[in-house]
Every structure is written in structure tokens, then in C-alpha cells.
Amino acid sequence: MPLLTFAFCTYNRADRLERLVGAMRAQDCPVPFEILAVNNNSTDDTAEVLRGLAQRPGAPLRWVTEPVQGIVAARNRVIAEALDSDILACLDDDELPQPGLIAAAADAILREGAQCAGGRVEVDFTAVGRPAWLGDDLLGFLAAVDHGPRAFWIRDESTPIWTANVAYDMRLFRDDPSLRFDKRYDRVGKGIDGGEDVKMFGALLQRGVRIRYRPDMAVWHGVEAWRLKRRCFLRLHYRSGMRRGRLELPDYPRVVLGIPPFMTAQFARHCLTTAGFALRGRPGLLRQAMNAAFAMGAMVGYRQR
């Protein structure tokens, strides 16, 4: 009988764990499953809470502490701990799985032949309220995913799935030890760096992995108040631009003060456009300012190479 590992990484969110593990244990699944928690050096009472939850009835909870700080080390520890499982289903510690999630994941992999499957991530504003300025076009930057009500095969980057709600056939990782989360795209603690799940999704596409979107795989994503600030969106894009400039762009033969002139021109155009949006009171000002922040970050990152 196939074994499914239902896993999450956690850092300093002890107050969320009882509700999270309870929702995970409430899942119906056609195959036996365990719950795996990777505690990434939390400084609150996460270890004590997990120790207590492991003693409760229901699906067994196994937990380990990953001593290397950072989301990449924690996610790769999840893979290492689940290598003997047939299926690995993952979410984050600020998610709540909705009924039917791992049943749908198991169906996608065992019946439909998917090697990876993911589904909807709905942002839950219950605890903090949704700011009036936060349009639907920005929800993707809070990890929201909704590609519609029908299942389909994912062919390209236009319909991504993230580690907030994803499942893998573990033969992927057993057969290819190089397929792991990329340390260069790390996030430590509650920072806003990262991008490791974007790179993993890209790596799966490059390998021709069969990826299935299943809308019946669903989680609610709880957002903390500090993420609902305009400056957080700007900083996120600045940091993303830095990673692109430092890690992904080719070497350009012509530079001025260490920066290719075309990048400087792009940044200037974005700044002028942003100023125009502000002066005219046009909608989309924040989104345009995010573009400018990304362009600035790319220049800084390129110069740091």
C-alpha cells in the first residue's frame, strides 16, 4: 500500500500548529499517511508544541529539527526525510488544508500518472482584513493560485504551482539526487527573500515532468499584517530583481560603472512612468512602482556579481 507523507516546514509559528495539525489529521486519504514537521530552529515553543501533538491520536506526527537556518535547508530536509514514501504532499505553516486535498493529490499521482500536482491557494484575510488598495492582480505576490475550476496538465510557466500546496511522486527525487531546492534562492527566518519554489517549478518543467493542476487540492493561506504593506511589495520586487541581476543575467560586454547601459535606461523609464502615474492619480501606481523596484534591484545585483 503506498505511503504518503504530508509535510510542512515551520519557524516560530507555535501558535498555529495545533490548528494546522488538526486540519491535516482530519484529511481523508485512500492510502496511509503520516505527518512530517521540520522545525527550522524555532526560538519559540515550537518543539514543545510538536512534542505534545505527536502524542495525540490520529495520523502519526513525526518531527525533526533542521539545524541549518533557511527555507531551502528545511525544504530539502523534508525531501530527505520522505525519500522512502511514495508521495510527498507539502504545504507551509501559514496554510490550512481544505477537505479532500491529499485525496486529490493521491488521485493525481496514482491514477492520473502525474509526477507533480498542485492546486488552489486562497488568501485568507480573516485575521487581518484586506486593504482597499490590494487588488486581485496583486494576490499572486501573496502566493495565491487559482487557475480555474477544471483540472489540466501544466505545460509552461504561465500556470505555476507553489510549495504552499504541492505534491510529488517521490521517484522524482530518488532517481535524481540533483533535483533539490536551490540554496542560492534561500530565505532565512521571516524575511522576504526566496524564490526557491519558482526555481523548482522551472526545473521540473525543464525536465519534462508531468505536472497536473487539481482545483480540488486547496489550502487557505493566512497572511500576517506586516505583509500587507505597500513597502513590503516594493521590497519583495527589489530583492527579486537583485537575485535576477546577480544570478540569472548573462555577462554583457558593455558596462558603465559596472552596470549595462540598457538596464540604467530601463530603470529610468520605469521611474518616469511611475512618476506619471502618481501625478495623474492613475490606477496601478503600486504595480508600476514594483516594476521600478525590480529594475533597480537588477542593477544592484548585476553590479554585485
Summary of the structure (lengths in Angstrom):
residues: 305
radius of gyration: 20.4
end to end distance: 49.9
largest distance: 64.4
contacts: 966
relative contact order: 0.13
helix: 42%
strand: 20%
